[in-house]
């Protein structure tokens, strides 16, 4: 296990689970929103629109479908986006008015006006694009281009690029942000894009963690945030790009740094154990993962990182988090894969409440009000709200 010297450590304390009298914050009865299995579930920030790939496995391809509800009403009947068969990846903007999809031929995008989605059109990403990420504003796409790169020992690097969306909905030509090392398996390096599209973080060829900001239409280059000297297992940015989370490997601590007064603060250790399958909230202040201790959540209270152990034992979970909600689906058997949810109430997290007996691939809206998952037993998609 690698540990780095840190100048300032956050105090990490065990946060007791506080269960309010109503025991769970009032989630509604699950409602079926699609009768078929699905994956890559995306929710609008308000949780009233869902977009996903109708597929029976975690890696399967299929058509893209969507559903919505009005206010606190029931979900409508799901419908397919036009001409989207064979899609393997889908991402949406904050309002679910733009969907970016990886088709068997190229990356394409569809836009929505009211309840009508447009025919998908190519966005201009090269066939060599990897690690493609769209901002939640729907105005920027970042990716790693493997064109011209070679694997070790020659190891010619891959290129980190970004492209912006024009006012007429077309996409500008990609611009080069920097370079990242080529590994034997390709260029799928960790690249993180802030939800607002203002900030991009990546590991450069000197194995330094770099952050570039989009200012006045131009990408600025600043000093390295940190020089880990190794590949990174995990990398995430907060919505505004002012907090970065990173981890060497599943055996190492997770660290965070914040951008304040024009400079990045020293690295602070968040976790006391290695994180497996980590996920971070939009504000990068809630961090959930599996570990040798069980399923854990770390939360930044405003002055310190607090550790919340939600479920002990040797687990395998699929997780989703927002700033105030942590959802964890423990993978036991098809009939027993309980989905448990905890909610941040004041300065404490509620006791986990089970909302489904058999779940996988949960997704929680940014506002923490809606939760969607696939039932492993019934092979259908369900939703709850609070």
C-alpha positions as CSV (number, residue, x, y, z in Angstrom):
1,X,0.0,0.0,0.0
2,X,1.4,3.4,-1.0
3,X,0.9,6.3,1.3
4,X,1.9,9.9,0.5
5,X,3.1,12.5,2.9
6,X,0.3,15.0,3.5
7,X,0.8,18.4,5.0
8,X,-2.7,18.6,6.5
9,X,-5.0,15.7,7.4
10,X,-8.7,15.9,7.9
11,X,-9.9,14.5,11.2
12,X,-11.7,11.2,10.5
13,X,-14.2,10.1,13.0
14,X,-16.8,7.4,13.1
15,X,-20.2,8.9,12.4
16,X,-23.0,7.2,14.3
17,X,-26.0,6.3,12.2
18,X,-29.0,8.4,13.4
19,X,-32.5,7.0,12.6
20,X,-35.3,9.5,12.8
21,X,-38.7,8.5,14.1
22,X,-40.1,8.0,10.6
23,X,-37.2,5.6,9.9
24,X,-36.2,6.4,6.3
25,X,-37.5,9.7,5.0
26,X,-40.6,8.4,3.3
27,X,-39.8,6.7,0.1
28,X,-42.8,5.9,-2.1
29,X,-43.8,2.4,-3.1
30,X,-41.7,1.2,-6.1
31,X,-43.3,1.8,-9.5
32,X,-42.4,-0.1,-12.6
33,X,-41.2,2.3,-15.3
34,X,-40.2,-0.3,-17.9
35,X,-41.1,-4.0,-18.2
36,X,-37.7,-5.0,-19.6
37,X,-34.2,-5.0,-18.1
38,X,-31.9,-2.1,-18.5
39,X,-28.5,-0.6,-17.7
40,X,-26.6,2.7,-17.9
41,X,-29.5,4.4,-16.1
42,X,-29.3,8.2,-16.3
43,X,-31.6,10.6,-14.3
44,X,-32.1,14.3,-14.9
45,X,-31.0,16.4,-12.0
46,X,-34.6,16.9,-10.8
47,X,-35.2,13.1,-11.1
48,X,-38.3,13.4,-13.3
49,X,-36.8,12.0,-16.4
50,X,-34.8,8.7,-16.9
51,X,-32.8,7.5,-20.0
52,X,-31.2,4.1,-20.2
53,X,-30.1,1.3,-22.5
54,X,-32.6,-1.6,-22.7
55,X,-30.2,-4.6,-22.2
56,X,-30.1,-7.6,-20.0
57,X,-26.5,-7.5,-19.0
58,X,-24.0,-5.0,-17.7
59,X,-22.2,-4.9,-21.0
60,X,-25.0,-5.6,-23.4
61,X,-26.0,-3.2,-26.2
62,X,-29.5,-2.2,-27.1
63,X,-31.9,0.6,-27.9
64,X,-32.1,3.7,-25.8
65,X,-35.4,4.3,-24.0
66,X,-36.7,7.0,-21.8
67,X,-39.6,7.8,-19.4
68,X,-40.8,10.7,-17.4
69,X,-43.2,11.8,-14.8
70,X,-45.0,15.2,-14.2
71,X,-44.6,16.7,-10.8
72,X,-45.3,14.0,-8.2
73,X,-47.4,12.0,-10.6
74,X,-46.8,8.4,-11.9
75,X,-44.3,7.6,-14.6
76,X,-45.6,7.4,-18.1
77,X,-45.1,4.4,-20.5
78,X,-41.5,4.2,-21.6
79,X,-40.6,4.9,-25.3
80,X,-37.6,4.3,-27.5
81,X,-35.4,7.1,-28.8
82,X,-35.4,6.9,-32.6
83,X,-32.7,4.9,-34.5
84,X,-30.7,3.9,-31.4
85,X,-30.3,0.1,-31.7
86,X,-26.9,-1.3,-30.6
87,X,-26.0,1.5,-28.3
88,X,-23.3,0.6,-25.7
89,X,-23.0,3.9,-23.8
90,X,-25.5,6.8,-23.1
91,X,-25.1,10.0,-21.2
92,X,-27.5,12.9,-20.7
93,X,-27.4,16.6,-19.7
94,X,-28.9,17.9,-16.5
95,X,-32.4,18.3,-18.0
96,X,-32.4,15.2,-20.1
97,X,-32.8,17.3,-23.3
98,X,-29.6,16.0,-24.8
99,X,-28.5,12.4,-25.1
100,X,-24.9,11.4,-26.2
101,X,-24.7,7.8,-27.4
102,X,-22.1,5.4,-28.6
103,X,-23.5,3.5,-31.6
104,X,-21.8,0.6,-33.4
105,X,-20.6,3.1,-36.0
106,X,-19.9,6.4,-34.2
107,X,-20.8,8.7,-31.3
108,X,-24.2,10.4,-32.0
109,X,-26.5,12.8,-30.1
110,X,-30.2,13.3,-29.9
111,X,-32.0,16.3,-28.6
112,X,-35.5,16.5,-26.9
113,X,-38.1,19.2,-27.3
114,X,-41.1,18.4,-25.1
115,X,-41.7,14.7,-25.5
116,X,-40.1,14.3,-28.9
117,X,-36.5,13.2,-29.4
118,X,-34.7,14.1,-32.7
119,X,-33.1,11.7,-35.0
120,X,-29.5,11.1,-33.8
121,X,-26.7,12.9,-35.6
122,X,-22.9,12.4,-35.5
123,X,-21.0,14.8,-33.1
124,X,-17.7,14.5,-34.8
125,X,-15.8,12.4,-32.3
126,X,-13.0,10.3,-33.9
127,X,-13.1,6.6,-34.0
128,X,-10.1,6.5,-31.8
129,X,-11.9,8.4,-28.9
130,X,-11.8,6.7,-25.5
131,X,-13.0,7.7,-22.0
132,X,-15.7,10.0,-23.5
133,X,-17.4,12.2,-21.0
134,X,-20.1,14.9,-21.5
135,X,-20.7,17.7,-19.1
136,X,-24.1,17.9,-17.4
137,X,-24.5,21.3,-19.1
138,X,-24.4,19.4,-22.4
139,X,-22.0,22.0,-23.8
140,X,-18.7,20.1,-23.6
141,X,-17.3,16.7,-24.4
142,X,-13.9,15.5,-23.1
143,X,-12.1,12.4,-24.3
144,X,-8.7,10.7,-24.8
145,X,-7.6,10.2,-28.4
146,X,-5.5,7.1,-29.1
147,X,-4.5,8.1,-32.6
148,X,-0.7,8.0,-33.0
149,X,-0.1,6.4,-29.7
150,X,1.9,3.2,-29.2
151,X,2.1,0.8,-26.2
152,X,5.2,0.3,-24.0
153,X,8.1,0.1,-24.3
154,X,8.0,2.9,-27.0
155,X,4.9,4.3,-25.3
156,X,4.0,7.2,-27.5
157,X,1.3,9.1,-25.5
158,X,-2.4,9.5,-26.0
159,X,-3.9,13.0,-26.4
160,X,-6.5,14.6,-24.1
161,X,-9.0,16.6,-26.1
162,X,-12.2,18.6,-25.6
163,X,-14.9,19.9,-27.9
164,X,-17.6,22.5,-27.2
165,X,-21.2,22.7,-28.5
166,X,-22.0,25.6,-30.7
167,X,-25.1,27.8,-30.2
168,X,-26.8,26.1,-33.3
169,X,-26.3,22.6,-31.6
170,X,-23.4,21.5,-33.8
171,X,-20.1,20.6,-32.2
172,X,-16.8,22.5,-32.7
173,X,-13.6,20.6,-33.8
174,X,-11.7,19.0,-30.9
175,X,-8.9,21.0,-29.3
176,X,-5.8,19.5,-27.6
177,X,-5.6,19.9,-23.8
178,X,-2.6,17.7,-23.0
179,X,-1.1,14.3,-23.2
180,X,-1.5,11.2,-21.1
181,X,0.5,7.9,-20.9
182,X,-0.4,5.0,-23.2
183,X,-0.7,1.7,-21.4
184,X,-0.5,-1.8,-22.9
185,X,-4.3,-2.0,-22.9
186,X,-4.9,1.3,-24.6
187,X,-5.6,4.9,-23.7
188,X,-8.4,4.5,-21.2
189,X,-6.7,6.7,-18.6
190,X,-8.6,8.4,-15.9
191,X,-9.9,11.8,-17.1
192,X,-12.4,13.7,-15.0
193,X,-14.7,16.5,-16.3
194,X,-16.6,18.7,-13.9
195,X,-20.4,18.7,-14.4
196,X,-20.5,22.4,-15.3
197,X,-17.9,21.8,-18.1
198,X,-15.4,24.3,-16.7
199,X,-12.7,22.0,-15.5
200,X,-10.8,19.0,-16.8
201,X,-8.4,16.8,-14.7
202,X,-6.0,14.2,-16.2
203,X,-2.8,12.3,-15.5
204,X,0.0,13.7,-17.8
205,X,3.0,11.9,-19.3
206,X,5.1,12.9,-16.3
207,X,2.5,11.2,-14.0
208,X,1.4,14.5,-12.6
209,X,-2.2,15.2,-11.9
210,X,-3.1,18.3,-13.9
211,X,-6.2,20.5,-14.0
212,X,-7.1,22.8,-16.8
213,X,-9.9,25.4,-16.8
214,X,-12.0,26.8,-19.6
215,X,-11.9,30.6,-19.3
216,X,-13.4,32.8,-22.0
217,X,-13.4,29.9,-24.4
218,X,-9.7,29.1,-23.9
219,X,-8.3,26.2,-21.9
220,X,-5.8,27.5,-19.3
221,X,-2.9,25.4,-18.1
222,X,-1.9,25.6,-14.4
223,X,0.6,24.0,-12.2
224,X,0.2,20.3,-11.4
225,X,-2.2,19.6,-8.6
226,X,-0.1,16.7,-7.4
227,X,2.6,14.4,-8.7
228,X,1.5,10.9,-7.6
229,X,4.1,9.2,-9.9
230,X,1.8,6.3,-10.6
231,X,-1.3,5.5,-12.7
232,X,-4.5,6.3,-11.0
233,X,-7.3,3.9,-10.2
234,X,-9.9,6.6,-9.6
235,X,-10.3,10.3,-10.4
236,X,-13.3,12.6,-9.9
237,X,-14.1,16.3,-9.8
238,X,-16.8,18.2,-8.1
239,X,-19.5,19.9,-10.2
240,X,-17.7,23.3,-10.1
241,X,-14.2,21.8,-10.5
242,X,-12.9,23.0,-7.1
243,X,-12.5,19.7,-5.5
244,X,-10.6,16.7,-6.8
245,X,-10.7,13.1,-5.5
246,X,-8.1,10.5,-6.5
247,X,-6.8,7.1,-5.6
248,X,-3.7,5.0,-6.7
249,X,-5.3,1.6,-6.5
250,X,-7.9,-0.5,-4.6
251,X,-5.3,-1.0,-1.8
252,X,-4.5,2.6,-1.3
253,X,-6.1,5.6,0.5
254,X,-8.2,8.1,-1.4
255,X,-7.0,11.7,-1.3
256,X,-8.7,15.0,-1.9
257,X,-7.5,18.6,-2.7
258,X,-9.5,21.8,-3.1
259,X,-9.0,24.9,-5.1
260,X,-9.0,28.0,-2.9
261,X,-7.6,31.5,-3.3
262,X,-6.1,30.6,-6.7
263,X,-4.2,27.6,-5.6
264,X,-4.7,23.9,-4.8
265,X,-4.5,22.9,-1.1
266,X,-2.1,20.1,0.0
267,X,-3.4,16.5,-0.4
268,X,-5.7,15.3,2.4
269,X,-6.3,11.6,3.1
270,X,-10.0,10.8,3.0
271,X,-10.2,7.1,3.6
272,X,-8.4,4.8,6.0
273,X,-8.7,1.8,3.8
274,X,-8.6,1.0,0.0
275,X,-11.8,1.7,-1.9
276,X,-13.3,-0.7,-4.4
277,X,-15.9,0.4,-6.9
278,X,-15.9,4.0,-5.6
279,X,-18.5,6.6,-6.5
280,X,-18.6,10.3,-5.6
281,X,-21.4,12.8,-5.3
282,X,-21.7,15.8,-7.5
283,X,-20.2,18.1,-4.9
284,X,-17.4,15.4,-4.3
285,X,-18.2,15.6,-0.5
286,X,-19.9,12.2,-0.3
287,X,-17.8,9.2,-1.2
288,X,-19.1,5.6,-1.1
289,X,-17.3,2.3,-1.8
290,X,-16.7,-1.4,-0.9
291,X,-13.7,-2.2,1.3
292,X,-12.3,-5.0,3.4
293,X,-14.4,-3.5,6.2
294,X,-17.7,-3.6,4.3
295,X,-19.7,-1.0,2.4
296,X,-18.6,2.5,3.6
297,X,-19.5,6.1,3.1
298,X,-17.2,9.1,3.8
299,X,-18.8,12.5,4.1
300,X,-17.3,16.0,4.4
301,X,-19.2,17.7,7.2
302,X,-17.8,21.2,6.3
303,X,-14.8,20.9,8.6
304,X,-13.8,17.2,8.6
305,X,-14.3,14.0,6.7
306,X,-16.5,11.6,8.7
307,X,-16.6,7.9,8.2
308,X,-20.0,6.1,8.1
309,X,-19.9,2.3,7.9
310,X,-23.3,1.4,6.5
311,X,-23.0,-2.4,6.1
312,X,-20.2,-4.6,7.5
313,X,-18.9,-7.8,6.0
314,X,-17.3,-8.9,2.7
315,X,-19.7,-7.4,0.2
316,X,-20.1,-6.8,-3.5
317,X,-22.3,-3.8,-4.2
318,X,-23.4,-1.6,-7.0
319,X,-23.7,1.9,-5.7
320,X,-25.1,5.4,-6.5
321,X,-24.7,8.6,-4.5
322,X,-26.0,12.2,-4.5
323,X,-25.0,15.0,-2.2
324,X,-27.6,13.7,0.4
325,X,-28.4,10.1,-0.6
326,X,-26.4,6.9,-0.7
327,X,-27.9,3.8,-2.4
328,X,-26.2,0.4,-2.2
329,X,-27.4,-2.8,-3.8
330,X,-25.7,-5.8,-2.3
331,X,-25.1,-8.5,-4.8
332,X,-26.0,-11.8,-3.2
333,X,-28.3,-13.9,-5.3
334,X,-30.8,-13.0,-8.0
335,X,-33.7,-13.2,-5.5
336,X,-31.7,-11.5,-2.7
337,X,-29.9,-8.4,-3.7
338,X,-31.3,-5.8,-1.3
339,X,-31.2,-2.1,-2.2
340,X,-30.7,0.0,0.9
341,X,-30.8,3.8,1.1
342,X,-29.4,6.3,3.6
343,X,-30.3,10.0,3.6
344,X,-28.3,12.9,5.1
345,X,-30.6,14.5,7.7
346,X,-29.0,17.6,9.3
347,X,-25.5,16.5,10.4
348,X,-26.2,12.7,10.5
349,X,-27.0,9.9,8.0
350,X,-30.2,7.9,8.6
351,X,-30.2,4.2,9.2
352,X,-30.2,2.4,5.9
353,X,-33.8,1.5,4.7
354,X,-34.4,-1.3,2.3
355,X,-36.5,-0.1,-0.7
356,X,-36.1,-3.3,-2.9
357,X,-35.3,-7.0,-2.4
358,X,-33.6,-7.6,-5.7
359,X,-31.7,-4.7,-7.4
360,X,-28.7,-3.8,-9.5
361,X,-27.5,-0.7,-11.3
362,X,-29.1,1.9,-9.1
363,X,-29.1,5.6,-10.1
364,X,-30.0,8.5,-7.9
365,X,-30.9,12.0,-9.1
366,X,-28.6,14.9,-8.2
367,X,-31.3,16.4,-6.0
368,X,-31.6,13.1,-4.0
369,X,-35.3,12.9,-4.6
370,X,-35.5,10.0,-7.1
371,X,-34.0,6.5,-7.3
372,X,-34.2,4.1,-10.2
373,X,-32.8,0.5,-10.5
374,X,-33.2,-2.7,-12.3
375,X,-34.9,-5.6,-10.5
376,X,-32.7,-8.7,-10.9
377,X,-35.6,-11.0,-10.1
378,X,-38.3,-9.4,-12.3
379,X,-35.9,-8.1,-15.0
380,X,-37.6,-4.7,-15.1
381,X,-36.9,-1.1,-14.1
382,X,-38.4,0.4,-11.0
383,X,-38.4,3.9,-9.4
384,X,-39.1,5.5,-6.0
385,X,-39.2,9.1,-4.9
386,X,-39.3,11.0,-1.6
